[in-house]
Amino acid sequence: MNQVLMLITTLTVLCLAPIPNGEVLASPPGADDINWQILLDYDDAGFGLLRAEVMPPLRKDVGSPGLSSALLRLPCEVIWLNGAGAPLRSTQVELPLGNPGGCDPTRETRHGGGIPDQGTILLRLAGPPAHLVAAIRLRPVAERCGFDLPPAFTATERPLPLPDSGGRAGEALIGWEKVFDNGPDDNRLVVAVLSEGYTAADIADGAFVEDVEQYVLRHFRDFEPWDDLANAMNVYRIDVESAERGIDNEPCGTFVDTYFNSLFVDCGFLMQLAGDGDARVYDLADQVIGPGVWDRVIVLINTSTYSAWGGQPLLMTVDNPLAEAGVFIHEFGHAFNGLGDEYGGNCSWPWWPTPNISQTPDIDDIPWAHWIEPGTPLPTPDTSTYEGVVGAFLGGHFCDSQYYRPWRQCLMRYVPDDFCPVCEEAITVTLLNSLDLVDSVSPPGDVNYPLDLIGRTFSLNTPAIDHLTFRWYLNGRLLADQVEPDCLITAGDLLALGLDECPLLAVVGYDSEDVRRNIPSEAHGWQVSVDYTATAVADPQIEFQFELGLPSPNPAIDGMGIRFSLERSGQIDLAVFDIRGRRVRSLIAGRQGAGDRSLEWDGRDDTGVRVAGGVYLVRLSTELGSATRRVVLLR
C-alpha cells in the first residue's frame, strides 16, 4: 500500500508527446517525499492554484479522485520549484478532464464537445517536503488526441506560487455526522455526502438525514457486493445550508440561490456545479475529514426532477423513481472504479476503456475472458437462452453497435437490476487492493517473542468483511488447523520441530466465487523462540516422560476421546482452552499414577454449557513440561 498514485489497469484517451530538450524529467520519489493534495482551476487565461496542502500519512492507496471516471486523462508534469524558482524535481501525473456523466460530446463548447471551457481539477501526488516548495509549474506531455483542448493546457509555463492555507470556505456548514464508522479513515474507503439546495429549515426538519439514508446508505446495504464491502467504508454526512431550495435551470429562466451553484445544462438532463461549486465541495470535505483523507464525494440535490451522473463530485437529485430504485449505485460504479454504461445509443461518444465494455468479441481481447465458459458463442445472442450467462453481448457505451458488454441486463444497463459478475469483481478488486487487509497486528510484528509452554496468541485486526482467509506458517510449515485471525503458538510447537527459534508468518487473502483474478493478499511476520528461562519449559535434552495422544474423532460434532500416558506418577493438569488461551474445561487436576489413561470431553465448558464450534486446545501439563493438541468442534 501507500502508493502515491493509484495504478489503473486501463488508460483513458492517452497520446504521449516528446519531451522538449533541456526540460526537467519526472524523477523517482525521494526518501523524504510526502503526499500533496493540489486544487487547480483553469479558464482561457490559464491555470490557477487554489490549494496546495500536505496530506496526513495514509495506509490506503493515494489517488486523484476524478481519474476513474474522466473522459480524458492528460499526462502532465508537475515541476516543483524552490524560492529561487529553480526546479527541485518533477512528478508525472494525469489530469482528469471531461467527466463522461456531465459532458455531452454532441454539445458544442468553444473548445470541443466533452471538455469544459473552464473547470476545477483535484490532484493527489508525491512531492518534496513542504518547507522546500515555493511554487509549481505544469507541463502537459501529451498531444491533443483529437480533442481541441482549452488554451490552459497548451500554455502552462507560468509558475504558480503556493497559496496561503487560509480562506477556506465553510460559512454554510451547519454540522456533520459520521454515519458509517467501520474503522480508521486512513485504511477505509471514505465517502462524503453533502447537501445542495437544502435550506436551514430543511436540514433542521431532518430532510437531508432521511435522504442520505434513503438514497445512499440503504442502497449500499441492498446491492451486492457493497452489502459486504461497505464494512470497509466510512461515510460522512455533511449538512450544508443553501439560501433557497432546488437547482438552477438557467437557460429556462429559473434561478435559485444554492451554495454549490448547481444547474441543469440547456434546460435538459445534464447537471454541473457552476463557478467555484466544485472547489466549495472539496473545501468542505477537507474541512470535515481532512485533505486527501476522503476518497469520493457525493452531492445530493434537493429537487425531484431526475438527473444523476457519476463524476467527481457525483451529483444526484432525490425524490424520484430512479433515485428510489437505486440509480445511485449505478452512478457510484462510474465514480468509484470507472465502470462503463452498458446501454446503447447513437454511438456519438468517443471510446475510453472500462472494465466492463469491449471493442471486440474476440476471446483473446475481451477484458473479462476469464469469466466466459467454454462453448459460449461470441458474440453472444441477446436472447433469454443466455440470461445469466457471461458472454459478449452487442450494445453498450452509448452505442447499439461496435461495443460489447458481458451480461444481458446488468445494473450498469438497467436500474434496479443487480451487478453482473464482471462488475462485482471489478468493484471488489479495486476496493480491496487499495486498502491494507490488516489494520493492525498484535503483538507488533518483526520482533522476536520468547515463548513458554503456555504460549502467546498472535492476532490480526482486519476490516469486518466476509471471505477473508487466514493461513499461518511456522518455519514455512503450514499450520493446517489454524484458519482464524488469532493463532496460539507455544514453545512446544517449536520443540516439536526441533527448533529453538524460527519465523511465524500470517498470510491474509480473499476467497470468494466473485473474484477470479487479481486476488488481494498480504503477509505479516514475527520471530518466535523458546524461552528456556521459563519454569514451564523443560530443556529439550530431557526426555519427556509423558505423552498426549491425538484426540478422536477430530474434527468432532459433540465430543471426543482423549488419551494420555505417564511413565511415572506425578501431578498433572489436563484441560481444554479456547484459541485465545482461556480455560474452557478442566478435565483432570491432581496426582495421577503411571500408565495409560483415556476419558471423554463432551464439548461442554465447566458450567455444563455446550461450547461454540471452532478451534480448541487440549493441553496436558506435568511436572516436566506440557503437550498441546489442537482440536476442532463442528456445530
ROROGU-675720 format. One record per residue (C-alpha): x, y, z; residue in one letter. Coordinates in steps of 0.02 Angstrom, whole numbers, plus 50000, padded with zeros to 5 digits. Layout:
% ROROGU-675720
     u     v     w rest
     X     Y     Z    a
...
//
This chain:
% ROROGU-675720
     u     v     w rest
 50000 50000 50000    m
 50049 50183 50022    n
 50072 50206 49836    q
 50070 50390 49791    v
 49963 50367 49638    l
 49830 50234 49615    m
 49876 50119 49472    l
 49735 50092 49348    i
 49749 49944 49230    t
 49662 50031 49086    t
 49700 50206 49025    l
 49580 50329 48951    t
 49624 50426 48792    v
 49811 50448 48801    l
 49940 50508 48673    c
 50116 50545 48735    l
 50216 50686 48658    a
 50406 50701 48651    p
 50486 50792 48797    i
 50574 50952 48742    p
 50763 50957 48759    n
 50826 51032 48920    g
 50662 51006 49013    e
 50651 50928 49186    v
 50608 50744 49176    l
 50499 50653 49300    a
 50614 50595 49438    s
 50591 50446 49555    p
 50514 50481 49726    p
 50637 50538 49857    g
 50655 50457 50027    a
 50584 50613 50110    d
 50437 50635 49990    d
 50266 50674 50059    i
 50092 50666 49983    n
 50010 50827 49923    w
 49833 50875 49876    q
 49828 51011 49743    i
 49671 51102 49686    l
 49684 51192 49518    l
 49562 51294 49417    d
 49578 51342 49234    y
 49499 51454 49103    d
 49557 51538 48943    d
 49686 51638 49042    a
 49773 51480 49104    g
 49789 51386 49267    f
 49768 51450 49444    g
 49824 51362 49603    l
 49685 51369 49732    l
 49755 51248 49862    r
 49916 51153 49893    a
 49907 51055 50055    e
 50007 50917 50136    v
 49909 50758 50164    m
 49922 50656 50325    p
 50005 50485 50316    p
 49885 50354 50245    l
 49895 50165 50232    r
 49771 50157 50088    k
 49820 50200 49911    d
 49825 50384 49867    v
 49747 50432 49700    g
 49665 50581 49617    s
 49478 50551 49641    p
 49419 50602 49466    g
 49533 50487 49365    l
 49421 50333 49364    s
 49276 50423 49279    s
 49368 50550 49169    a
 49337 50562 48982    l
 49518 50612 48951    l
 49668 50582 49063    r
 49802 50703 49006    l
 49980 50658 49061    p
 50064 50807 49141    c
 50225 50851 49232    e
 50208 50942 49398    v
 50375 51031 49419    i
 50413 51082 49599    w
 50506 51247 49618    l
 50602 51319 49765    n
 50601 51500 49822    g
 50727 51548 49688    a
 50619 51471 49551    g
 50739 51326 49523    a
 50667 51152 49493    p
 50678 51033 49640    l
 50609 50882 49547    r
 50453 50836 49449    s
 50311 50714 49465    t
 50213 50641 49321    q
 50025 50637 49348    v
 49868 50627 49243    e
 49743 50770 49236    l
 49562 50708 49238    p
 49465 50805 49107    l
 49286 50798 49047    g
 49181 50683 49154    n
 49076 50573 49039    p
 48925 50586 49153    g
 48920 50775 49149    g
 48976 50815 48972    c
 48887 50787 48808    d
 49004 50755 48660    p
 48872 50821 48540    t
 48856 50984 48637    r
 48963 51123 48567    e
 49087 51212 48679    t
 49216 51336 48620    r
 49350 51203 48637    h
 49263 51044 48581    g
 49123 50934 48646    g
 49153 50846 48810    g
 49298 50953 48877    i
 49233 51102 48978    p
 49296 51277 48935    d
 49336 51306 49118    q
 49340 51197 49271    g
 49423 51131 49428    t
 49549 50989 49442    i
 49597 50899 49603    l
 49764 50806 49606    l
 49846 50696 49737    r
 50029 50658 49710    l
 50200 50640 49791    a
 50317 50787 49804    g
 50460 50863 49904    p
 50443 50916 50086    p
 50336 51071 50109    a
 50475 51182 50177    h
 50568 51166 50012    l
 50425 51210 49894    v
 50375 51387 49846    a
 50284 51359 49680    a
 50240 51229 49548    i
 50235 51232 49359    r
 50129 51120 49247    l
 50182 51050 49079    r
 50068 50929 48986    p
 50167 50791 48898    v
 50028 50730 48783    a
 49959 50776 48614    e
 49778 50828 48600    r
 49723 50655 48542    c
 49583 50725 48435    g
 49520 50845 48568    f
 49527 51033 48544    d
 49589 51073 48719    l
 49565 51242 48802    p
 49717 51358 48795    p
 49762 51324 48977    a
 49826 51151 48929    f
 49945 51213 48796    t
 50019 51366 48882    a
 50069 51315 49057    t
 50245 51382 49079    e
 50193 51511 49210    r
 50247 51467 49389    p
 50102 51451 49512    l
 50151 51510 49687    p
 50086 51407 49833    l
 49936 51499 49906    p
 49908 51536 50089    d
 49817 51399 50183    s
 49683 51517 50249    g
 49519 51573 50172    g
 49437 51403 50162    r
 49250 51404 50126    a
 49134 51342 50261    g
 49013 51478 50313    e
 48867 51369 50256    a
 48920 51217 50357    l
 48786 51177 50486    i
 48855 51013 50551    g
 48911 50838 50507    w
 48899 50658 50565    e
 48999 50500 50529    k
 48852 50389 50481    v
 48956 50236 50432    f
 49101 50211 50552    d
 49192 50050 50512    n
 49369 50085 50567    g
 49512 50207 50539    p
 49494 50330 50395    d
 49674 50303 50341    d
 49630 50124 50289    n
 49449 50137 50234    r
 49357 50198 50079    l
 49295 50366 50142    v
 49142 50444 50060    v
 49071 50617 50097    a
 48888 50657 50059    v
 48847 50843 50051    l
 48680 50933 50038    s
 48638 51055 49897    e
 48477 51154 49885    g
 48426 51112 50064    y
 48381 51263 50169    t
 48421 51277 50353    a
 48240 51233 50389    a
 48251 51077 50279    d
 48404 51018 50373    i
 48328 51058 50543    a
 48174 50955 50495    d
 48285 50805 50455    g
 48254 50805 50268    a
 48437 50781 50223    f
 48463 50647 50355    v
 48317 50550 50280    e
 48378 50573 50101    d
 48554 50513 50140    v
 48480 50357 50219    e
 48351 50330 50081    q
 48456 50364 49926    y
 48634 50320 49980    v
 48656 50213 50136    l
 48508 50098 50102    r
 48574 50056 49929    h
 48748 50017 49995    f
 48663 49891 50109    r
 48547 49819 49975    d
 48660 49792 49822    f
 48798 49663 49806    e
 48945 49673 49826    p
 48926 49834 49926    w
 48818 49749 50056    d
 48979 49668 50120    d
 49113 49788 50059    l
 49027 49935 50146    a
 49104 49864 50305    n
 49269 49930 50237    a
 49193 50102 50209    m
 49163 50258 50313    n
 49029 50383 50262    v
 49014 50563 50322    y
 48852 50662 50304    r
 48895 50847 50288    i
 48749 50967 50315    d
 48769 51121 50204    v
 48642 51262 50203    e
 48576 51343 50043    s
 48477 51504 50045    a
 48345 51428 49931    e
 48281 51254 49888    r
 48313 51168 49720    g
 48430 51191 49572    i
 48458 51320 49434    d
 48381 51289 49265    n
 48470 51439 49193    e
 48427 51433 49007    p
 48244 51410 49051    c
 48243 51560 49166    g
 48236 51477 49337    t
 48367 51534 49461    f
 48386 51483 49644    v
 48520 51532 49770    d
 48611 51372 49817    t
 48781 51353 49898    y
 48865 51246 49765    f
 48785 51335 49615    n
 48708 51177 49541    s
 48617 51194 49375    l
 48538 51097 49234    f
 48627 51124 49068    v
 48523 51180 48917    d
 48355 51150 49004    c
 48397 50966 48996    g
 48455 50816 49092    f
 48639 50857 49119    l
 48697 50942 49279    m
 48852 51030 49339    q
 48913 51141 49479    l
 48947 51314 49408    a
 49082 51436 49457    g
 49178 51382 49612    d
 49050 51248 49656    g
 49172 51102 49642    d
 49302 51195 49744    a
 49174 51228 49881    r
 49131 51043 49888    v
 49313 50994 49906    y
 49346 51129 50036    d
 49205 51068 50148    l
 49257 50886 50131    a
 49435 50937 50178    d
 49373 51041 50323    q
 49270 50898 50399    v
 49376 50746 50354    i
 49549 50811 50307    g
 49642 50848 50144    p
 49670 50687 50048    g
 49583 50577 50177    v
 49415 50566 50087    w
 49406 50464 49927    d
 49241 50510 49842    r
 49114 50650 49866    v
 48927 50644 49830    i
 48813 50795 49816    v
 48627 50762 49841    l
 48523 50898 49758    i
 48354 50939 49832    n
 48239 50927 49680    t
 48126 50788 49617    s
 48173 50817 49434    t
 48276 50664 49391    y
 48460 50681 49348    s
 48617 50591 49403    a
 48796 50573 49343    w
 48939 50477 49417    g
 49080 50601 49411    g
 49187 50688 49538    q
 49089 50753 49627    p
 48946 50630 49598    l
 48785 50730 49577    l
 48611 50658 49602    m
 48436 50727 49628    t
 48316 50647 49754    v
 48133 50603 49775    d
 48106 50522 49605    n
 48077 50341 49549    p
 48253 50307 49485    l
 48332 50375 49644    a
 48215 50261 49741    e
 48263 50112 49632    a
 48450 50130 49663    g
 48522 50235 49523    v
 48650 50296 49650    f
 48737 50127 49649    i
 48744 50134 49458    h
 48822 50307 49464    e
 48941 50257 49602    f
 49002 50119 49486    g
 49062 50258 49370    h
 49134 50367 49508    a
 49219 50231 49609    f
 49307 50124 49481    n
 49259 50184 49308    g
 49126 50056 49260    l
 49053 50096 49089    g
 48872 50118 49041    d
 48806 49960 48957    e
 48657 50035 48869    y
 48652 50079 48685    g
 48632 50240 48587    g
 48686 50330 48430    n
 48873 50298 48451    c
 48915 50483 48471    s
 49033 50460 48619    w
 49221 50436 48599    p
 49295 50273 48662    w
 49383 50253 48829    w
 49423 50084 48909    p
 49318 50020 49054    t
 49320 49853 49146    p
 49151 49801 49076    n
 49149 49860 48893    i
 49247 49783 48750    s
 49278 49843 48573    q
 49284 49664 48510    t
 49201 49495 48543    p
 49369 49407 48517    d
 49403 49297 48669    i
 49587 49345 48665    d
 49548 49531 48686    d
 49394 49533 48799    i
 49443 49601 48972    p
 49329 49476 49059    w
 49380 49321 48959    a
 49415 49228 49123    h
 49226 49233 49159    w
 49171 49160 48992    i
 49137 48973 48996    e
 49197 48863 48851    p
 49064 48843 48717    g
 48984 49014 48746    t
 48953 49090 48572    p
 49043 49254 48540    l
 48960 49372 48502    p
 48828 49306 48620    t
 48646 49310 48559    p
 48543 49434 48660    d
 48405 49309 48698    t
 48332 49233 48855    s
 48433 49074 48822    t
 48586 49168 48881    y
 48507 49254 49030    e
 48631 49241 49174    g
 48774 49192 49058    v
 48935 49294 49045    v
 48973 49323 48861    g
 48994 49466 48739    a
 48826 49547 48702    f
 48817 49681 48567    l
 48772 49855 48630    g
 48849 49966 48761    g
 48948 50126 48787    h
 48801 50229 48720    f
 48806 50130 48558    c
 48693 49996 48483    d
 48838 49931 48380    s
 49029 49925 48392    q
 49041 49884 48578    y
 49007 49730 48685    y
 48950 49706 48864    r
 48969 49550 48974    p
 48789 49523 49033    w
 48615 49543 48961    r
 48545 49657 49097    q
 48672 49718 49222    c
 48644 49864 49340    l
 48758 49965 49226    m
 48625 49941 49091    r
 48460 49936 49186    y
 48413 50002 49358    v
 48373 49915 49476    p
 48450 49752 49410    d
 48598 49676 49501    d
 48779 49697 49452    f
 48846 49564 49335    c
 48992 49454 49395    p
 49117 49558 49294    v
 49065 49721 49379    c
 49058 49640 49551    e
 49235 49577 49529    e
 49297 49746 49467    a
 49222 49836 49618    i
 49288 49708 49743    t
 49464 49703 49672    v
 49476 49893 49658    t
 49424 49917 49839    l
 49522 49778 49923    l
 49682 49811 49825    n
 49676 49994 49878    s
 49673 49953 50064    l
 49780 49855 50185    d
 49685 49695 50226    l
 49754 49706 50404    v
 49728 49862 50511    d
 49849 49808 50646    s
 49938 49657 50717    v
 49961 49605 50898    s
 50093 49594 50962    p
 50189 49711 50845    p
 50274 49622 50701    g
 50457 49598 50657    d
 50504 49569 50840    v
 50571 49412 50924    n
 50450 49341 51053    y
 50515 49211 51178    p
 50381 49079 51214    l
 50348 48962 51358    d
 50232 48813 51356    l
 50082 48924 51394    i
 50121 49015 51233    g
 50065 49179 51158    r
 49919 49222 51044    t
 49963 49317 50885    f
 49817 49416 50813    s
 49768 49509 50655    l
 49641 49650 50664    n
 49552 49663 50496    t
 49403 49755 50419    p
 49241 49661 50454    a
 49216 49596 50277    i
 49172 49419 50227    d
 49282 49296 50132    h
 49447 49343 50212    l
 49559 49191 50234    t
 49699 49164 50359    f
 49847 49046 50338    r
 49982 49029 50470    w
 50156 48960 50438    y
 50284 48910 50570    l
 50458 48900 50495    n
 50374 48886 50324    g
 50262 48741 50379    r
 50075 48770 50356    l
 49977 48752 50518    l
 49827 48673 50434    a
 49708 48690 50581    d
 49744 48875 50607    q
 49618 48967 50498    v
 49565 49110 50612    e
 49640 49285 50633    p
 49709 49228 50803    d
 49844 49095 50821    c
 49913 49023 50984    l
 50096 48969 50971    i
 50186 48884 51115    t
 50365 48832 51148    a
 50304 48655 51121    g
 50264 48696 50939    d
 50445 48744 50910    l
 50516 48599 51009    l
 50409 48478 50907    a
 50500 48541 50753    l
 50669 48528 50840    g
 50692 48717 50836    l
 50747 48846 50962    d
 50694 48993 50853    e
 50600 49017 50688    c
 50487 49138 50592    p
 50297 49142 50610    l
 50205 49206 50456    l
 50022 49251 50433    a
 49952 49268 50256    v
 49784 49355 50235    v
 49690 49326 50072    g
 49518 49336 49996    y
 49421 49183 49939    d
 49256 49215 49850    s
 49175 49149 49692    e
 49150 49333 49645    d
 49337 49360 49616    v
 49436 49255 49493    r
 49593 49359 49464    r
 49695 49500 49543    n
 49652 49421 49711    i
 49718 49529 49853    p
 49833 49459 49987    s
 49964 49518 50110    e
 50081 49442 50238    a
 50137 49488 50414    h
 50277 49407 50514    g
 50355 49384 50685    w
 50506 49292 50752    q
 50473 49168 50894    v
 50592 49071 51005    s
 50592 48951 51153    v
 50612 49036 51322    d
 50717 48912 51422    y
 50715 49027 51574    t
 50528 48999 51599    a
 50491 48867 51732    t
 50358 48787 51622    a
 50485 48740 51487    v
 50598 48589 51506    a
 50766 48577 51420    d
 50742 48484 51255    p
 50882 48362 51304    q
 50772 48291 51444    i
 50660 48151 51382    e
 50481 48195 51422    f
 50406 48051 51522    q
 50227 48080 51466    f
 50126 48075 51305    e
 49963 48157 51249    l
 49882 48060 51109    g
 49782 48128 50962    l
 49602 48161 51015    p
 49474 48065 50913    s
 49369 48099 50817    p
 49444 48264 50760    n
 49350 48363 50698    p
 49206 48311 50810    a
 49024 48362 50824    i
 48977 48329 51006    d
 49132 48265 51093    g
 49293 48168 51078    m
 49403 48042 51166    g
 49568 48098 51242    i
 49712 47979 51282    r
 49872 48010 51379    f
 50006 47907 51463    s
 50127 47936 51607    l
 50288 47838 51632    e
 50287 47883 51816    r
 50162 47956 51937    s
 50152 48143 51967    g
 50047 48300 51970    q
 49957 48338 51805    i
 49832 48461 51737    d
 49728 48412 51584    l
 49616 48549 51518    a
 49535 48624 51363    v
 49572 48804 51312    f
 49500 48916 51177    d
 49608 48991 51041    i
 49642 49145 51148    r
 49713 49039 51287    g
 49563 49050 51404    r
 49524 48893 51505    r
 49360 48817 51447    v
 49353 48649 51537    r
 49460 48567 51671    s
 49465 48379 51640    l
 49591 48314 51768    i
 49688 48408 51902    a
 49792 48318 52034    g
 49909 48173 52059    r
 49895 48027 51938    q
 49984 47860 51938    g
 50090 47791 51796    a
 50004 47708 51649    g
 49883 47742 51507    d
 49726 47845 51533    r
 49577 47890 51423    s
 49425 47999 51451    l
 49290 48089 51353    e
 49266 48276 51329    w
 49083 48305 51291    d
 49108 48476 51208    g
 49045 48573 51361    r
 49127 48702 51472    d
 49148 48696 51661    d
 48969 48759 51685    t
 48896 48622 51576    g
 48855 48735 51428    v
 48893 48671 51252    r
 49036 48774 51182    v
 49028 48853 51008    a
 49106 48772 50858    g
 49286 48817 50822    g
 49467 48776 50862    v
 49513 48724 51041    y
 49672 48667 51127    l
 49688 48512 51236    v
 49839 48537 51349    r
 49921 48412 51466    l
 50037 48496 51592    s
 50153 48392 51701    t
 50298 48423 51819    e
 50417 48400 51671    l
 50327 48506 51542    g
 50170 48507 51438    s
 50098 48450 51272    a
 49958 48526 51169    t
 49841 48457 51036    r
 49729 48563 50926    r
 49551 48502 50903    v
 49402 48564 50804    v
 49219 48560 50855    l
 49087 48570 50720    l
 48917 48640 50768    r
//
